[in-house]
Amino acid sequence: MKILFVGDVVGQPGCAFLSTRLPELKRRLGAELVIVNGENSAEGNGILPSSARQLQDAGADIITLGNHGLRRREIYPVLEESDCIIRPANFHPSAPGRGVAVYDCPGKPRVAVINLQGNYILESHENAFDCMDRLLPAIDAPIRIVDFHAEATSEKVSLGIYLDGRVSALIGTHTHIQTADERILPGGTGYLTDAGMCGVFHSALGVKPELAIQRFRTGLPTRFENERGAVRLSGVLLEVDGKTGKTVKITRINEE
């Protein structure tokens, strides 16, 4: 089964690019399932019902979130009702929504998508390692894809190795810069430290550079605004054996 994973979509430029390019990209790659991280799809940050609809209309089957996922309270009722928009499973139990989505399409292997957040610097209620140990026994799906939204490369690599052979793939998000360390771990788990972003490439992670520079130079609070310009879509294409749940091929994707 071919699964396309798209890195953090940033603001309206990212949403608009996805709307125009994802349908063709999905056909060209033969992707049977599309997972999109949408935690920054609203202007500024967070996700709104309108940006979630835009991602779904573009072809996103599952939308994952991260540390900005609950910033906009307008999304809370959608998270409670939706079974295809998920937030990190290791958020506090009182958080709206759920952390696991199951994609069950006739004639295709069942796919579970698990959303997790790192513990280093980010504020997660439950340790990501312990959370996965708790969740996995109850997940009935041969293919298991993890979106690990985390800051530290070391934490991402460590969790990937910890879960090797127990999940089909672990793809990192959050840093918005695609890494070049795609691999298949010894137990058959596909791994990439960060998928990158779908946003304006000449920017500070999608933000206007002058605002990020001001923040770094002064240390003072700065209201970030999304940059405008040429967008790059970064992500990864996974080819997973539906019987064994193991990744057989992993390819980084970049579209402009």
QUIPEKA-V624871 format. One line per field, one symbol per residue. phi: phi as a letter, one per 20 degrees, with the letter a starting at -180 (. if undefined). psi: psi as a letter, one per 40 degrees, with the letter a starting at -180 (. if undefined). burial: I if it has 24 or more other ideal C-beta (glycine too) atoms within 12 Angstrom, else O. A space follows every 10 residues. Layout:
# QUIPEKA-V624871
phi->???
psi->???
burial->???
This chain:
# QUIPEKA-V624871
phi->.eceddfged mfgffffffe dfgfffffem febcdcedfd fffnamcdgf ffffffffpf ecddcafefd fdffegffff eedcdcdgfe fggfffncdc cdecdgncff cddddccfdf mfddfdgfff fffffgfeed bfdcddedeb eegfffgffg ffegndcfbc decoemdfed dgadfgeoef bbfbfnbdaf feadmoeggf fffgfffdme gcffcffdqf ddedabdddd ffeemefdbc cfcbcc
psi->hhhhhhihhh addddddddd ddddddddef hehhhhhfef dihciahidd ddddddddeh dhhiaadede dhededdddd dieehiihde iideiiaieh ihhghheiih hhhhhiiidh dighdihddd dddddddehg hdhhhhhhgi dhdddddddd ddeheeidih hiideehhif fiihideehi hhdheaigah dgigfeihdd ddddddddei hhhiiiiiah ihhiaihhhh hdddeiheih hihhh.
burial->IIIIIIIIII IIIIIIIIIO IIOOIIOOIO IIIIIIIIII IIIIIIIIIO IIOIIIOIII IIIIIIIIII OIOOIIOIIO OIOIIIIIII IOOOIIIIII IIIOOOOOII IIIIIIIIIO OIOIOIOIIO IIOOIIOOIO IIIIIIIIII IOOOIIIIII OIIIIIIIII IIIIIIIIIO OIIIIOOIII IIIIIIIIII IOIIIIIIIO IOOOOOOOOO OOOIIIIOOO IIIIIIIIII OIOOIIIIOI IIIIIO
